[in-house]
Amino acid sequence: YDTVGQKVGVVSIPRDTLVRNDFPKINGIYAREGIEGLKEEVSQLTGGPIDNYVMVDIQGFIRLVDEVGGVDFYVPCDMDYDDTTPGQELRIHYTEGMHHLDGQGAMEVVRFRHNNDGSGYTDVGRAETQRSLLAAVGKKVLSFSNVPKFNTFVEIFQENVETDLSAEDIAWFISKAVGLDM
C-alpha cells in the first residue's frame, strides 16, 4: 500500500506455482515452514522484500462482509460446485451476473475454482475474481459511511486476523486508507 500515492497493489500467486524441488508447490510452504518460510519464498518469487503480513481467517472475512451489509458483485461465470467432504462441505451455486452477496456468498465466490463438470476458470481467473471482490469489499469498508462501525471492524480484526504489524502501524494505515479510491 503506497500511502503517499494512495495506490494499492495486489499480487496473486496461483496455489500450484512451482517453487522448489524439495517441496514444489507454493500452497504447501506455510504448513511446512510457517509464515517466515512463506514470506521468504514469496520474496524470492517476486524479487522484492515482504515487510509484513496479514492473515485473515475466513470467518473474519464473512463477518466483515456481513457487517458492511453485503456487497454487490458481478459473478463472472456460472458456478455450480458441491464438495460433500465431511468437515469441509462447500456448495457454490450462482449464475453469471450481478448478485448481492452476504458474507457466506462472498466467501463462496472467492473460493470457487471450477464446476463439478470441470468447467469454470483457471487459477488466474480465480485470482482476478478474488481481487475484484476484495476491492468491492474494501471500498465499502473504507467508505466514510462506515466510519461509525470502526470499533466493530477493530473487534472483527482482533478476533480473526494474525499480523506482525503493530497496533500503531495498523491505526496509521487505516487513517491513510479511509476514502481510498479502490
C-alpha positions in Angstrom: 0.0 0.0 0.0 1.5 3.3 -1.2 0.1 5.7 1.3 1.6 8.8 -0.4 0.3 7.9 -3.9 -2.8 6.4 -2.4 -2.4 3.2 -4.5 -2.9 -0.4 -3.5 -1.1 -3.2 -5.4 -2.1 -6.8 -5.1 -0.2 -9.8 -6.4 -1.9 -13.1 -6.6 0.2 -16.2 -6.6 -1.6 -19.3 -8.1 -1.8 -22.1 -5.5 0.0 -24.6 -7.7 3.0 -22.3 -8.5 6.1 -24.5 -8.6 8.8 -23.1 -6.3 11.3 -25.7 -5.2 12.3 -29.3 -5.8 12.1 -30.4 -2.2 8.5 -29.1 -1.7 7.4 -27.9 -5.1 4.1 -26.0 -4.7 3.7 -22.6 -3.0 0.4 -23.7 -1.3 2.3 -26.1 1.0 5.0 -23.9 2.2 3.1 -22.3 5.0 2.0 -25.6 6.5 5.6 -26.9 6.4 7.6 -23.8 7.2 5.3 -21.3 8.8 4.8 -17.6 7.9 8.5 -16.8 7.9 9.2 -19.6 5.3 6.3 -18.3 3.2 7.5 -14.7 3.4 10.9 -15.9 2.3 9.5 -18.0 -0.6 7.3 -15.1 -1.8 10.2 -12.7 -1.6 12.3 -15.0 -3.7 9.5 -15.5 -6.2 8.7 -11.8 -6.6 12.2 -10.4 -6.2 11.1 -7.9 -3.5 11.1 -7.9 0.2 8.0 -8.9 2.2 7.9 -6.4 5.0 4.8 -7.5 6.8 1.9 -10.0 6.6 -1.7 -10.1 7.4 -3.6 -13.4 7.5 -7.4 -13.3 7.7 -9.4 -16.2 9.0 -12.2 -17.0 6.6 -14.8 -16.4 9.3 -13.4 -12.9 9.7 -13.9 -12.2 6.0 -17.5 -13.5 6.3 -18.2 -11.3 9.3 -16.7 -8.2 7.7 -18.8 -8.5 4.5 -21.9 -9.1 6.7 -21.1 -6.0 8.8 -21.0 -3.7 5.8 -24.3 -5.1 4.6 -23.0 -7.3 1.9 -21.6 -6.3 -1.5 -23.0 -6.0 -5.0 -20.8 -8.0 -7.3 -20.8 -9.3 -10.9 -20.2 -13.1 -10.8 -18.1 -13.7 -13.9 -19.4 -17.2 -14.8 -21.9 -19.8 -13.8 -20.8 -21.5 -10.6 -22.1 -25.0 -9.9 -19.9 -26.8 -7.3 -20.6 -29.2 -4.5 -17.9 -30.7 -2.1 -19.5 -33.0 0.4 -16.3 -34.0 2.2 -17.2 -34.2 5.9 -15.9 -31.2 7.8 -15.3 -29.1 4.7 -18.6 -29.1 2.9 -18.9 -26.4 0.3 -21.8 -25.6 -2.0 -21.4 -22.9 -4.6 -24.3 -22.1 -6.9 -24.5 -18.8 -8.8 -25.4 -17.8 -12.3 -23.3 -15.3 -14.2 -24.4 -11.8 -13.5 -24.9 -9.2 -10.8 -25.6 -10.5 -7.3 -25.9 -9.0 -3.8 -23.5 -11.2 -1.7 -23.7 -11.6 2.0 -20.6 -12.8 3.8 -21.2 -16.5 3.1 -21.9 -15.8 -0.5 -18.7 -13.7 -0.9 -16.7 -16.5 0.7 -18.2 -19.0 -1.8 -17.4 -16.8 -4.8 -13.7 -16.2 -3.8 -13.2 -19.9 -3.1 -14.7 -21.1 -6.5 -12.3 -22.7 -8.9 -14.3 -25.0 -11.1 -17.7 -26.6 -11.6 -18.3 -30.2 -10.8 -18.2 -31.0 -14.5 -14.7 -29.4 -14.7 -15.7 -26.2 -16.4 -15.1 -22.9 -14.8 -11.9 -20.9 -14.8 -8.2 -21.2 -14.1 -6.2 -20.1 -11.1 -5.7 -16.8 -13.0 -9.4 -16.3 -13.4 -10.0 -17.1 -9.8 -7.3 -14.6 -8.7 -9.0 -11.9 -10.9 -12.3 -12.6 -9.3 -10.8 -12.6 -5.8 -9.1 -9.2 -6.4 -12.3 -7.7 -7.8 -14.4 -8.9 -4.9 -11.8 -7.8 -2.3 -11.7 -4.3 -3.9 -15.5 -4.1 -3.7 -15.5 -5.1 -0.1 -12.6 -2.8 0.6 -14.4 0.1 -1.0 -17.4 -0.4 1.3 -15.3 -0.9 4.5 -13.2 2.3 3.7 -16.2 4.5 2.8 -17.0 7.4 5.1 -20.4 6.0 5.8 -18.8 3.1 7.6 -16.6 5.2 9.9 -19.2 4.7 12.8 -18.5 0.9 12.5 -14.8 1.4 13.2 -15.0 -0.3 16.7 -16.8 -3.3 15.2 -14.2 -3.6 12.5 -11.5 -3.5 15.1 -13.2 -6.3 17.0 -13.5 -8.4 13.9 -9.9 -7.7 13.1 -8.7 -8.6 16.6 -10.6 -11.9 16.6 -9.8 -13.0 13.0 -6.5 -11.6 11.9 -2.9 -12.5 12.5 -0.3 -10.0 11.6 3.2 -8.8 12.5 2.1 -5.1 12.2 1.9 -3.2 15.5 -1.3 -1.7 16.7 0.2 1.8 15.9 1.1 0.7 12.3 -2.4 -0.6 11.8 -4.1 2.5 13.1 -1.8 4.6 10.8 -2.6 2.6 7.7 -6.3 2.8 8.5 -6.2 6.5 8.9 -4.5 6.8 5.5 -6.8 4.4 3.8 -10.2 6.0 4.7 -11.6 7.4 1.5 -9.1 5.5 -0.7 -10.3 5.1 -4.3 -10.4 1.3 -4.6 
